[in-house]
Amino acid sequence: MAGKVLAALLPLILAQVAQGQAGLPSVQVAGLTGAGLPPVGLPGTGLPLNADRVLPALASDLDPRRLQDLRQLRVLDLIRGHRKVIEADPNGAPILRSEVLAFAPSAALLEKARAAGFFVLRERVLEGLDARIIVLKAPDGMSTRRALAQLKALDPPGVYDFNHVYTDSGRISQSRVAAQTAVAGGAPARQVAVGAGVGTNAGAAADAGAGAGGIVRVGLVDGGVDTTHPVFRDIVIHQHGCGGTQVAAAAHGTAVASLMIGRSPRFRGAAPGSELYAADVYCGLPTGGAVDAVADALAWLVHERVPVINVSLVGPPNAMLENVVRLVIARGHVIVAAVGNDGPAAPPLYPASYPDVVGVTAVDARHRALIEAGRGRQVKFAAPGADMAAANLSNTFASVRGTSFASPLVAGLLAEQLHQPDKAMAEGVVADLARRAIDLGAPGPDPVYGFGLVGGDLRPDAALVGSVSSP
């Protein structure tokens, strides 16, 4: 059934884009388990459908009231490709099949769960937050929904939820390299710590992004970072995640990191040369971006006392993630998050919409909010998020678009002012940035631009797109 829906919708999407009048029919995916989804090809091409790549590229041409349908189609494609491990929750959001999260469950509850046929798949000890998350596997033959309901019935006061999968909030494209333009760099990036992320380089740290109050340190929860790119040369980057194995460099994580800390003669991030703590929550896996991995990443950054953390990921509300975000902010850290690209009519996305998270929208070169950018009370700031370049894999630069790429600019600006976790100081630097913001749209704070535009001068030159940095 879902395959027929996709096959029927795609010709309509393409025809509407070609005619310049988009209006996507609504797609209902609630209750979809992913079972029996047939392969779907892009009509008239013979190529396999990849909604993750094809559909977001159409976002700017679609009716803004229906942009959230693109996420639903992307979820359908994700489930179709990995239906053994991913399914949809009752609202259509992707979750890991047969997994239920428990926040700091008691020994008595775990004993009851084992007696009911559950077993512990993973345990995430959140050292920086003095908490833990247990990932429980549902008994054979029991649906994930029923498993969640049963655990809640066994322990009504407890905190349980699905293990939702969070996705990036932007797209990256690179035009064919017409000329091998070299962009000069410096020495290679210094000391990359993998796994626990404990490695340091005292000499490099002393040189990296030092401000009046000390070293500028900023955190990233995303995919892996290609530390060999010249914009990261001579910069201290600590990487964490993937069970201690080699972190897999990802285009999205690399682009976001470059916009925070990258530097070269022709490229400058918001906090160039700052020390980066990057947690990879994807590790090249289809199940990457799950809540328990995001929680582990946030806890590591708290443990390392990184004051400002950027999260360019979006997804549905989740009780586990909400608890972790609340604990992180209570300890004096600032979480900056992309508000998402599901359009102005879409419901709020998370973690940007949790209380006290700094939600960021994106604007183009003319300071207009992107048509696909989310709107609402969660929007605190606007920053450049289109008509610009960012670092890509293989020493190249790509064109980027989306709230994913506005958020790191705001995080970098805040990190230059907040050098240690402190709740009062954190509130102060956010308030100061709000005072310096350029008011856009309706006078005063509004649901489109928040307090206004910041970092307007930080848009990397789009002329870099397609160029190759010298090794």
BELLINVEN-V229763 format. One record per residue. N is the residue number from 1. PSI is psi in radians with two decimals (* if undefined). D_CENTER is the distance of its C-alpha to the mean C-alpha in Angstrom with 2 decimals. Layout:
N&PSI&D_CENTER / N&PSI&D_CENTER
//
This chain:
1&-0.83&30.29 / 2&-0.63&26.58 / 3&-0.68&27.52 / 4&-0.65&30.19 / 5&-0.82&27.82 / 6&-0.81&25.53 / 7&-0.61&28.62 / 8&-0.60&30.10 / 9&-0.66&27.12 / 10&-0.76&26.29 / 11&-0.61&29.71 / 12&-0.75&29.43 / 13&-0.88&26.09 / 14&-0.67&27.49 / 15&-0.70&30.79 / 16&-0.68&29.33 / 17&-0.74&27.27 / 18&-0.57&30.46 / 19&-0.06&32.46 / 20&0.37&30.02 / 21&1.67&29.91 / 22&2.55&26.87 / 23&1.63&26.97 / 24&2.31&25.11 / 25&2.58&26.85 / 26&2.48&24.94 / 27&2.12&23.82 / 28&2.06&24.31 / 29&0.11&22.53 / 30&2.32&23.20 / 31&-0.04&24.88 / 32&2.27&24.00 / 33&-0.23&24.19 / 34&-0.14&23.79 / 35&2.35&27.32 / 36&0.32&29.40 / 37&2.06&26.89 / 38&2.76&28.75 / 39&2.47&27.42 / 40&2.33&27.04 / 41&2.69&27.87 / 42&2.05&27.19 / 43&2.35&30.58 / 44&-0.01&33.07 / 45&-0.47&31.26 / 46&0.05&31.66 / 47&2.61&28.12 / 48&2.55&25.70 / 49&2.32&23.08 / 50&1.57&19.50 / 51&-0.49&17.68 / 52&-0.47&14.35 / 53&-0.74&16.27 / 54&-0.88&19.13 / 55&-0.75&18.16 / 56&-0.48&15.22 / 57&-0.31&17.73 / 58&-0.06&20.03 / 59&-0.74&17.91 / 60&-0.23&19.84 / 61&-0.07&23.08 / 62&2.78&22.67 / 63&2.12&23.99 / 64&-0.37&21.38 / 65&-0.25&22.62 / 66&0.20&21.58 / 67&-0.47&18.20 / 68&-0.38&16.69 / 69&-0.44&18.94 / 70&-0.66&16.87 / 71&-0.71&14.14 / 72&-0.70&17.12 / 73&-0.66&18.44 / 74&-0.71&15.32 / 75&-0.74&15.49 / 76&-0.75&19.17 / 77&-0.69&18.74 / 78&-0.80&16.42 / 79&-0.76&19.07 / 80&-0.70&21.87 / 81&-0.36&20.90 / 82&0.77&20.28 / 83&-0.25&22.37 / 84&-0.41&23.83 / 85&-0.26&20.70 / 86&2.43&18.53 / 87&-3.03&19.95 / 88&2.53&19.28 / 89&3.13&19.80 / 90&-0.35&22.45 / 91&0.10&20.16 / 92&0.02&18.83 / 93&2.55&15.35 / 94&2.42&14.78 / 95&2.80&15.98 / 96&2.21&17.52 / 97&2.32&21.19 / 98&0.20&23.73 / 99&2.37&21.40 / 100&2.36&21.66 / 101&2.46&20.19 / 102&2.23&22.69 / 103&2.02&22.08 / 104&0.97&24.91 / 105&2.63&27.45 / 106&2.82&31.11 / 107&-0.62&33.32 / 108&-0.73&35.35 / 109&-0.76&32.50 / 110&-0.63&31.52 / 111&-0.72&35.19 / 112&-0.71&35.34 / 113&-0.75&32.28 / 114&-0.70&33.88 / 115&-0.48&37.12 / 116&0.02&35.39 / 117&-0.01&34.14 / 118&2.71&30.60 / 119&2.74&29.70 / 120&2.08&27.08 / 121&-0.86&24.59 / 122&2.70&22.57 / 123&2.16&22.73 / 124&1.87&20.01 / 125&1.95&21.97 / 126&1.41&19.85 / 127&-0.71&22.29 / 128&-0.27&20.81 / 129&0.05&20.89 / 130&0.82&24.16 / 131&3.08&22.83 / 132&2.67&22.09 / 133&2.29&20.49 / 134&2.29&22.62 / 135&1.99&21.52 / 136&2.42&24.61 / 137&2.27&25.74 / 138&2.60&27.65 / 139&2.65&31.30 / 140&2.35&32.27 / 141&-0.10&32.87 / 142&2.29&30.92 / 143&2.76&28.05 / 144&-0.67&24.73 / 145&-0.79&25.49 / 146&-0.64&28.91 / 147&-0.77&27.73 / 148&-0.79&25.49 / 149&-0.67&28.47 / 150&-0.71&30.85 / 151&-0.68&28.99 / 152&-0.62&28.80 / 153&-0.61&32.51 / 154&-0.48&33.31 / 155&1.32&31.66 / 156&-0.65&31.33 / 157&-0.21&30.27 / 158&2.96&27.49 / 159&2.02&23.73 / 160&2.63&22.55 / 161&2.98&19.86 / 162&2.79&18.39 / 163&1.41&15.84 / 164&2.66&13.19 / 165&2.19&10.65 / 166&2.47&7.03 / 167&2.88&5.91 / 168&2.96&4.28 / 169&0.93&6.01 / 170&3.00&8.79 / 171&2.66&11.60 / 172&2.31&13.57 / 173&2.55&17.32 / 174&2.13&20.18 / 175&2.79&23.73 / 176&2.37&26.53 / 177&1.94&27.71 / 178&-0.64&31.00 / 179&2.37&31.98 / 180&1.22&30.89 / 181&2.16&30.34 / 182&2.33&30.00 / 183&2.02&27.85 / 184&2.58&29.36 / 185&-2.92&27.56 / 186&-2.44&28.82 / 187&2.78&29.03 / 188&2.76&26.41 / 189&2.47&23.53 / 190&2.64&25.10 / 191&1.76&24.68 / 192&2.10&21.50 / 193&2.18&21.30 / 194&2.60&19.98 / 195&-1.87&19.74 / 196&-0.30&20.66 / 197&0.63&19.68 / 198&-0.20&23.03 / 199&2.60&24.47 / 200&2.88&25.59 / 201&1.71&27.57 / 202&-0.70&29.72 / 203&-0.80&31.06 / 204&-0.67&27.82 / 205&-0.60&26.35 / 206&-0.45&29.39 / 207&-0.32&28.75 / 208&1.99&25.01 / 209&0.66&24.14 / 210&2.27&26.88 / 211&-3.00&27.33 / 212&-0.54&30.11 / 213&0.15&28.68 / 214&-2.87&27.74 / 215&2.40&25.02 / 216&2.10&21.71 / 217&2.33&18.98 / 218&2.58&15.26 / 219&2.69&12.45 / 220&2.23&9.11 / 221&1.92&6.83 / 222&-2.70&5.47 / 223&3.11&8.24 / 224&2.79&11.72 / 225&2.32&13.31 / 226&1.60&16.58 / 227&-0.13&18.69 / 228&-0.16&21.69 / 229&2.39&20.68 / 230&-0.43&23.29 / 231&-0.21&21.03 / 232&0.15&20.29 / 233&2.41&23.99 / 234&0.45&25.65 / 235&2.42&22.44 / 236&2.13&21.82 / 237&2.11&18.62 / 238&2.29&18.25 / 239&2.57&16.09 / 240&2.62&15.68 / 241&-3.10&15.10 / 242&0.49&16.51 / 243&0.45&19.66 / 244&-0.08&21.13 / 245&3.03&21.26 / 246&2.19&20.31 / 247&2.36&16.60 / 248&2.10&15.88 / 249&2.38&14.87 / 250&2.56&12.22 / 251&-0.76&12.31 / 252&-0.86&8.68 / 253&-0.67&8.57 / 254&-0.76&12.09 / 255&-0.82&11.71 / 256&-0.77&9.28 / 257&-0.72&11.65 / 258&-0.63&14.61 / 259&-0.35&13.97 / 260&-0.88&14.03 / 261&-0.11&16.94 / 262&2.70&18.40 / 263&2.47&22.05 / 264&3.04&24.89 / 265&-0.48&27.92 / 266&0.11&26.09 / 267&2.42&22.49 / 268&2.18&21.28 / 269&-3.11&18.00 / 270&-0.59&17.94 / 271&1.19&19.17 / 272&2.33&20.77 / 273&0.03&21.91 / 274&2.76&20.20 / 275&2.23&19.67 / 276&2.33&16.18 / 277&1.87&15.02 / 278&2.11&12.22 / 279&2.12&11.20 / 280&2.02&10.51 / 281&0.06&9.38 / 282&-0.81&10.19 / 283&0.48&13.55 / 284&0.27&14.40 / 285&2.58&15.02 / 286&-0.43&14.77 / 287&0.12&14.22 / 288&2.73&11.20 / 289&0.21&8.24 / 290&2.72&11.16 / 291&-0.74&11.66 / 292&-0.54&14.23 / 293&-0.70&12.22 / 294&-0.73&9.57 / 295&-0.75&12.84 / 296&-0.71&14.51 / 297&-0.79&12.05 / 298&-0.71&12.47 / 299&-0.70&16.16 / 300&-0.74&16.58 / 301&-0.61&15.39 / 302&-0.77&17.80 / 303&-0.65&20.44 / 304&0.02&20.17 / 305&0.78&20.52 / 306&2.05&17.69 / 307&-0.61&18.00 / 308&2.27&14.86 / 309&2.19&11.30 / 310&2.33&8.25 / 311&1.76&4.89 / 312&0.78&2.98 / 313&2.65&1.89 / 314&2.71&5.66 / 315&-2.94&8.87 / 316&2.97&12.43 / 317&2.52&14.18 / 318&2.21&14.95 / 319&-0.65&17.81 / 320&-0.84&16.71 / 321&-0.70&13.34 / 322&-0.77&15.35 / 323&-0.76&17.98 / 324&-0.79&15.85 / 325&-0.75&14.20 / 326&-0.75&17.80 / 327&-0.69&19.19 / 328&-0.83&16.88 / 329&-0.64&17.78 / 330&-0.42&21.38 / 331&0.16&21.66 / 332&0.21&21.15 / 333&2.69&17.60 / 334&2.23&15.48 / 335&2.13&11.88 / 336&2.29&10.39 / 337&2.55&7.56 / 338&2.43&7.17 / 339&-0.19&9.75 / 340&2.92&9.01 / 341&0.61&11.52 / 342&0.06&13.80 / 343&2.84&16.64 / 344&-0.35&18.75 / 345&-0.07&20.38 / 346&2.67&17.44 / 347&2.81&17.13 / 348&2.55&14.64 / 349&2.79&11.09 / 350&2.68&9.72 / 351&-0.01&9.18 / 352&-0.49&10.02 / 353&0.02&13.34 / 354&2.64&14.60 / 355&2.39&17.60 / 356&0.02&17.43 / 357&2.46&13.69 / 358&1.69&13.66 / 359&2.41&12.07 / 360&2.30&12.01 / 361&3.06&13.24 / 362&2.57&14.25 / 363&2.77&17.85 / 364&-2.97&19.80 / 365&-0.33&22.64 / 366&0.26&24.94 / 367&0.53&22.81 / 368&2.39&22.31 / 369&2.41&19.25 / 370&2.45&17.59 / 371&-0.50&19.16 / 372&-0.10&15.97 / 373&2.46&14.29 / 374&2.74&14.33 / 375&2.74&17.23 / 376&-3.03&18.65 / 377&-0.36&19.34 / 378&-0.28&15.72 / 379&2.04&15.79 / 380&-0.63&17.05 / 381&2.77&16.88 / 382&2.54&16.75 / 383&2.85&16.16 / 384&2.36&16.64 / 385&0.30&14.12 / 386&2.94&16.64 / 387&0.76&19.93 / 388&2.93&18.79 / 389&2.78&18.18 / 390&2.83&15.83 / 391&2.49&16.56 / 392&3.08&16.40 / 393&2.83&17.80 / 394&0.66&21.59 / 395&0.49&22.15 / 396&3.08&21.45 / 397&2.53&19.73 / 398&2.81&17.96 / 399&2.35&17.59 / 400&2.63&14.15 / 401&2.32&13.56 / 402&2.90&11.07 / 403&-0.36&9.55 / 404&-0.58&6.63 / 405&-0.15&9.80 / 406&-0.68&11.62 / 407&-0.80&9.56 / 408&-0.45&10.42 / 409&-0.74&13.95 / 410&-0.72&14.37 / 411&-0.74&13.14 / 412&-0.72&15.66 / 413&-0.73&18.34 / 414&-0.66&18.11 / 415&-0.54&18.14 / 416&-0.30&21.33 / 417&-0.39&22.95 / 418&1.91&21.87 / 419&-0.04&23.00 / 420&2.66&23.10 / 421&2.22&21.77 / 422&2.08&24.12 / 423&-0.82&23.58 / 424&-0.74&26.27 / 425&-0.66&25.27 / 426&-0.80&21.60 / 427&-0.62&22.84 / 428&-0.73&25.21 / 429&-0.58&22.88 / 430&-0.74&20.66 / 431&-0.66&23.98 / 432&-0.70&25.27 / 433&-0.63&22.39 / 434&-0.67&23.03 / 435&-0.52&26.67 / 436&-0.11&26.02 / 437&2.57&23.79 / 438&2.04&25.57 / 439&2.22&26.22 / 440&2.76&25.33 / 441&-2.49&26.31 / 442&2.56&28.37 / 443&2.38&29.90 / 444&-3.14&27.99 / 445&2.40&24.56 / 446&2.89&23.57 / 447&-0.11&20.89 / 448&-0.84&20.09 / 449&-0.02&19.79 / 450&-2.33&19.89 / 451&-0.28&22.09 / 452&-2.97&21.91 / 453&2.32&20.88 / 454&2.69&20.13 / 455&0.46&19.84 / 456&-0.41&21.65 / 457&0.12&23.39 / 458&0.13&20.37 / 459&1.97&19.71 / 460&2.47&20.26 / 461&2.15&23.18 / 462&-0.29&22.48 / 463&-0.27&25.66 / 464&-0.36&23.84 / 465&2.23&22.25 / 466&-0.19&24.08 / 467&2.80&25.66 / 468&2.25&25.76 / 469&2.54&25.76 / 470&2.51&28.83 / 471&*&28.43
//
